[in-house]
């Protein structure tokens, strides 16, 4: 039955589909992440005070108008501000019925904002300087197996270019826990990178070099397939596939919080974000997203 449905046959789900979002009917539960507060929004930590809400988009550009997504009418768009270090993050919140494998699949694309008017330097007709304007994007989760139990965030970051505009084009994993509001209230230093305690707390994913198709100019978008699998029983990453590239993540360590959290029984959150390093807006589009489990 799945093979006969064009909306599902493009995916390779585990036995049970938890949700399938095509964004033609709205954001479908993907929302802006805001930090914990006491009712006064001025108490939200700066790193989470402006992560921008996801939007429904027809993928429009100044030169051609509406580009459109891979299928349907709309995609989910995350857009940063034109501010170095700014991040836009969307989160979808759920819980799980039993521990086991969880798999997120999506068709996505990334772009920096197109310049209007000629840029400095010679244009060779193939390599556009806008490729260095796109910083990075990240896919991750927030899992807690029981109240005051094991809690961790897996996070995998694709770095296209660094802050100096040098192309990196490879995957990284985080090496420290995310500083939470509870930790900061208890005296931990404020952070500039939402995912880690220090901006350098990232390590290369083995075999993580990866050249994503850019297609020359920032107003051409090509969609990529991504499949990310993790195990909530073992508390680890399992595998990441992007197009034909498959990375085994079983030996990639996952930092765990040394203390427990109240009220997070069976927590299962999914997150995806985009961050710019330059004063240029960066975009991440999701055409569709499907999450499946083996339970």
N, C-alpha and C positions, 0 to 999 in steps of 0.2 A: 504494500500500500504506500509506503514511504517513497519507493522508487518511482511511483506513478505521479507523485505530487511534485511539481517543479519547485515549489517553495521549500520542500524538505529534502529533495533528492540531492541538493547541492551540499548537504551536511553529512557528517558521519557520526551520528549521536550514539551515546551509550543506550542501554535498553529502555530507559524511561526518560521522556522529555519533561523537564521541569517547567520551562517556559520558552516561547518562541516569539520574539519581538521583531516586527518588520517596520515599525515606526510610521506606517501609513495612517495610523489611528491615534497618534500622539506619542508622548515620550515613554509610555508604558512602564512607569515606575522608576525610570532612571532620573535622578534628581541631583540638584547641587548638594555638595557636602558642605556643611557648616560646622564649625567647632562647637563644643559644649559651652553653654552659657547659663547664667542664672536668671534669665529673662531680660537682662540688659545686654543688647548686642555689642555694646562697647567693651564687654568683657571677653569677646571672642578673640582667641589668639590671632595675631596678624597673619600667620602662615595659612590660616583657614578662614579668614574674614572676607575673602573675595575670590572664591573659586568658580564663579560664574555658572549660571544654570545652563544645562543642555537645551538646545533648540531644535525644532523641526525645520529642515532645510530642503530646498530643491537644488542645492549646490549651484548657486548663481554666481557669475563672474562678470567683470566689467566689459569684456570683449565679446563674449558670445551670448550673454544672458543666461538662461537656464541650461545647465549641463544635465541635471537629473542624476539619480542614483543608478545602481546596477539593475535594480528592478523596482517596480512600484513608482510612487510619486515623490516620496520623501525619504530623507536619511536623517539620522540623529547627528547633530553637529555640536562639537565642543570648540569653543573659540577663546583664545587667551586675549588679554589686553596687549597693546603694543608697548610692552614694558619688560625690560630684561628680568628674567627670573619669575615672571608671572605664570601661574598654573591654572588651568581649568580642569575640574574633576567632576565626573558623574559617578553616582553610586546607586546600586539597586540592593535592597535589603530583603533578606529571607531568613529562614531557619531550616535546619535539616532534620529528617525523621530518623535517620540512623547514619553512622559513619560509613565512609566508603569513597569511591571515586566520584569526582565531579568534573565535568568537562564544559568549557565555554568555547563556542565557535562563533565566529563573526566574519563578515566581509567588510573591510575597512579601507580607508585611504587617508593619506596625510598630505598637507600642503602648507606652505607659508603664503601670506597675503601677496597678491600680485602688485607690482609697482605700476603706476600709471605714468608713462613717460620714460625716456631712455635713461638707463643707469650708466654710471661711469665705466670705462673699460670697453674693450672690443667684444662684440657679440659674435661668436663663431657659428651661430645657427644651431648648435646642439647643446652645449653646456650653458645653462642659464644660471647667473649668480644667485637667483632666488633659492637654489638648492641648499646654499649655506645659511639661509635664513631660518630653516626649520631646525629646531633644537631636538626635542625628544618626546616620546610618549611612553606610557607605562600601563601595564595591565596587572591587576592584583586582587587580593581578597582580604577579608577580615574574618577569622574563624575562632570560635571559642567552643570547646566541646561540652563544658558544663560550668555552672556558677562557681566562681573562684577556681576554675580548672585551667587547662592548657589553652593559651590564647596566642595567636601569631598572625602576622600579615605576610603573605607571600607577595613579592613584587618583582616584576621583570620589566626592565627598561630598555627600550631601543633608543640609542643615542645616534642621531643622524649627524649632528655637528655640535662642536663644543662652543664655548662662549666667544672664542676668537674666530669662529667661522670655519674651523678646520673640520673636514669630514671625518667622522669616526665610523659610522655605519656598522654597529655591532650591538649585541645584547649584553646586558649586565644584570646581576642579581644583588640584592641588598645584603649588607653584612652587619647591620645593627637594627635594633627594634625601633619602631616609630615612637617618637616622644608624644605621649598622650597628654590630654588636658590634666588628668590626674597627676601625672609625673611632673608637669610644669608647675602645677599648684604646689606640689611637694618640694619644689626647689630645683628641678632639672633645668638646664639652660634653654632658652628659647631657640628654635631651629629655623633655618632658612629653607631646608628641603623637607617637605612634609613627611617623606617616607623614612628618613634616617636621622640619627642623632647628629651626624656630621656630614657635610656635603660629599666628603671623599669616601663614605662608607658604601662603596659599590665595587664589585669585582666582576671581571669578564666571565660570561657564561662559556664553558668549554664548547668549542666549535661554534662560537656565537657570531663570527663575522658574517655579515649579511648585506648584500646590495639590493635594496628594494627598488623596483622600477619607479623612476621619477617622471619620465616622459617629457623632458626638455623645458617645458614652460609651466608656470604655476596654475594655469587655467585648464590644463588637461589633467583629468583624474583617472587613474587606473585602480581597480579594486583588487585587494589582496585577501586571500583566505588565511584565517588564523584559527588554530585549535590549541587551547591551553587546558591541560589536565592536571589536577592535584588530588591528593588523597587525604581526607579528613580523619581517617582512622590512624594512618601512620604520621600525619601531620607534616607532610612534605609535598614538594612539587613532584610531578611525574614526567611530563613531556610538554614541549612546545613545538608546534608545527606552524610555519608560515610559508604558504605556497608549497614548494617541494622540499623545503628545508626542515628537517626534524632534529630537534635537540633533546637529548636525554637529560632530564633534570633530577634524576633520583638521588644523585650524590651531591646536589647543590644544597648547602645547609640553609635552614630556615631559622632565623633568630626568634626566640620565644621570650615572652615577658617573664621576669623572675617573680612576679607577684600576680595574684588573682584579681579578677574583676567581678563585682556583683551584677546580677541582672542580665548576663549575657549567655544564658543557657541555650545551646544549639545555634549559636550565632553563625550565619552564613551570608556574608555581604560580598558583592562583586564591585570592583571599581575599575575605572579607566580614566586616564588623564593625559593631558598634553601640556608641555611647558616650553616657552620660548626663551632663548638666551639673548635676543636682540630686540631693539625697539620696533619689532614687526609682529603683527598678529600671526599666530600659528593655529592651524585647524586640524581637527581629527573628525572624520565622518564614519559613522557605522551605518551600513545599508540594512543589515539584519543581524540579529543576535539570537543564538539558541543555546540553552544550557540543558544538559542531560546528566543523569546519574546512573549508578549501577545498583541502586536499591529501590 
